[in-house]
């Protein structure tokens, strides 16, 4: 998520199962990219493909660190 903070808005906060229904979508991120979350327990979640594409493009736009 730190990589995306420079190119899109974000916030960090604890969430609870009852909160998920109020979100447009949920995703996970790590060093390999972003992935949509379409279910938590028995709760089906919307997957906003356009937003996920936007996040993936933002992630891809971050330059690699030279090692």
C-alpha positions as CSV (number, residue, x, y, z in Angstrom):
1,X,0.0,0.0,0.0
2,X,2.9,2.4,0.7
3,X,3.7,2.3,-3.1
4,X,0.2,3.5,-3.9
5,X,0.1,6.3,-1.4
6,X,2.1,8.5,-3.8
7,X,-0.4,8.1,-6.7
8,X,-3.8,7.7,-5.1
9,X,-5.6,8.6,-1.9
10,X,-5.8,6.1,0.9
11,X,-6.3,5.7,4.6
12,X,-5.5,3.0,7.2
13,X,-8.1,2.0,9.7
14,X,-9.4,-1.1,11.4
15,X,-12.5,-2.5,9.7
16,X,-15.1,-5.0,11.0
17,X,-17.3,-7.4,9.1
18,X,-20.3,-5.2,9.4
19,X,-18.4,-2.3,7.7
20,X,-17.7,-4.2,4.4
21,X,-21.2,-3.5,3.0
22,X,-20.5,0.2,3.0
23,X,-17.5,-0.1,0.8
24,X,-17.4,0.1,-3.0
25,X,-14.9,-2.7,-3.1
26,X,-12.0,-4.3,-1.2
27,X,-8.6,-5.2,-2.3
28,X,-5.3,-6.6,-1.0
29,X,-1.9,-5.3,-2.0
30,X,1.6,-6.5,-1.5
31,X,5.0,-6.4,-3.4
32,X,3.5,-8.3,-6.3
33,X,0.5,-6.1,-7.0
34,X,-3.2,-5.8,-6.1
35,X,-6.0,-8.4,-5.9
36,X,-9.7,-8.0,-5.5
37,X,-11.5,-9.5,-2.5
38,X,-14.9,-10.8,-3.6
39,X,-15.9,-12.6,-0.4
40,X,-15.3,-12.4,3.4
41,X,-16.8,-15.3,5.2
42,X,-20.4,-15.6,3.8
43,X,-20.5,-12.0,2.7
44,X,-20.2,-11.5,-1.1
45,X,-18.5,-8.2,-2.0
46,X,-18.7,-6.1,-5.2
47,X,-15.6,-6.0,-7.4
48,X,-15.4,-2.6,-9.1
49,X,-13.3,-3.7,-12.1
50,X,-12.7,-0.1,-13.2
51,X,-11.3,0.9,-9.8
52,X,-9.2,-2.3,-9.6
53,X,-7.8,-1.5,-13.0
54,X,-7.0,2.0,-11.9
55,X,-5.2,0.7,-8.8
56,X,-3.2,-1.9,-10.8
57,X,-2.1,0.8,-13.3
58,X,-1.1,3.1,-10.4
59,X,0.9,0.2,-8.9
60,X,2.6,-0.5,-12.2
61,X,3.5,3.2,-12.6
62,X,5.7,3.2,-9.5
63,X,9.4,2.9,-10.5
64,X,11.3,-0.2,-9.3
65,X,14.0,0.3,-6.7
66,X,17.5,-0.5,-8.0
67,X,19.2,-3.2,-6.0
